[in-house]
Amino acid sequence: MKKRRLEPPTRLDEPEPAILPDNQCMNPWNGECRNTDIALFIYHEGRRVPICRRCWEKIASTSIEWSYN
Protein backbone atom coordinates (compact mmCIF):
# COMPACT_ATOMS: atom_id res chain seq x y z
CA MET A 1 0.00 0.00 0.00
CA LYS A 2 1.41 3.35 -1.02
CA LYS A 3 1.32 6.07 1.65
CA ARG A 4 0.02 9.51 0.76
CA ARG A 5 1.42 12.60 2.37
CA LEU A 6 -1.31 14.99 3.46
CA GLU A 7 -0.60 18.64 2.85
CA PRO A 8 -2.70 21.72 3.53
CA PRO A 9 -4.30 23.25 0.43
CA THR A 10 -2.16 25.81 -1.36
CA ARG A 11 -3.50 29.11 -2.59
CA LEU A 12 -3.31 29.26 -6.36
CA ASP A 13 -3.34 33.05 -6.47
CA GLU A 14 0.10 33.30 -4.81
CA PRO A 15 3.49 32.35 -6.27
CA GLU A 16 5.10 29.27 -4.71
CA PRO A 17 7.94 30.50 -2.41
CA ALA A 18 10.09 27.47 -3.21
CA ILE A 19 10.52 28.62 -6.80
CA LEU A 20 11.28 32.25 -6.05
CA PRO A 21 14.98 33.17 -6.22
CA ASP A 22 16.79 33.99 -2.98
CA ASN A 23 14.19 32.85 -0.46
CA GLN A 24 14.33 35.06 2.59
CA CYS A 25 13.08 34.32 6.07
CA MET A 26 9.54 35.55 6.53
CA ASN A 27 9.15 34.67 10.20
CA PRO A 28 5.73 36.09 11.15
CA TRP A 29 6.93 36.66 14.75
CA ASN A 30 10.07 38.56 13.65
CA GLY A 31 9.24 40.97 10.85
CA GLU A 32 12.82 42.15 10.48
CA CYS A 33 14.68 38.91 9.69
CA ARG A 34 15.71 38.51 6.04
CA ASN A 35 18.21 35.66 6.46
CA THR A 36 18.50 33.39 3.39
CA ASP A 37 19.63 30.25 5.28
CA ILE A 38 16.16 28.65 5.02
CA ALA A 39 15.72 25.60 7.25
CA LEU A 40 12.06 24.84 6.56
CA PHE A 41 8.69 26.15 5.50
CA ILE A 42 5.65 26.43 7.76
CA TYR A 43 2.04 27.20 6.95
CA HIS A 44 0.90 30.38 8.70
CA GLU A 45 -2.56 31.81 8.05
CA GLY A 46 -2.92 29.66 4.93
CA ARG A 47 0.39 30.71 3.38
CA ARG A 48 3.61 28.74 2.99
CA VAL A 49 6.28 30.76 4.82
CA PRO A 50 10.08 30.23 4.70
CA ILE A 51 11.81 30.20 8.10
CA CYS A 52 15.59 30.51 8.50
CA ARG A 53 17.65 28.25 10.73
CA ARG A 54 18.24 30.92 13.40
CA CYS A 55 14.54 31.82 13.69
CA TRP A 56 13.52 28.15 13.69
CA GLU A 57 15.87 27.44 16.63
CA LYS A 58 14.17 30.24 18.59
CA ILE A 59 10.65 29.11 17.59
CA ALA A 60 11.36 25.45 18.34
CA SER A 61 12.71 26.24 21.80
CA THR A 62 9.48 27.98 22.87
CA SER A 63 6.35 26.29 24.13
CA ILE A 64 4.16 27.18 21.12
CA GLU A 65 1.28 24.78 20.57
CA TRP A 66 1.01 23.89 16.89
CA SER A 67 -2.24 22.99 15.23
CA TYR A 68 -3.68 22.61 11.77
CA ASN A 69 -7.20 23.78 11.03
N, C-alpha and C positions, 0 to 999 in steps of 0.2 A: 504494500500500500504506500503510495507516494504522499508525503506530508506537504500540506500547503502552509505557507507563511501568511498569517493574517496581518494586513496593514491598514491603517486608517485611510479613508478616502482622500485623494489629493484634489486640490482645487485646480481645475483646468484653465482658469483665467489668470494664473500666475506662472511665471517661468520656473522651471525646476532648478533649485539652487545648486544641485550637483553638477549641472552643465554650465554654470556661469563661471567665467574665468576669475581666478583669485578670490575664492570664497573667503569671506571675512566673518569673524565671530559676530553673531547677532544675539548675544545673550540678553534675554528680555529683562533680566534683573540687574544688568550692568550696561547701560546704554552707551557707554564710552569705549568699550573694548572693540578693537578692530584687528585683533591678532589673526593671522592666516594659518596658524598651526591647528587645523580643525581636527578634533578628536572624534566627534560624532554629530549626528543630527537628532534633534528632538522635535516632537510635534507640540506646538504651543498655540493655542487659540485657532486650531485648524490649519496652521501653516508649518511647513518643514523648516526648521531653524538650525543653522550651523552653530556649533559650540566649540570653542577652542579648548585645548588641553588644560590650560591654567584655570579657565572659568569652570570647566567640568570638575576639576579637583575640588574647587570651592563648593560647587553645587552638591557634589556627591558626599561631601563631609558634613552637610547639614542634615537636619531631620525633616526634610520635605517629604510629604506623602504624595506619591505619584498615583494618578488614576487616568483612565481613558474613558471618555464618555461616548 
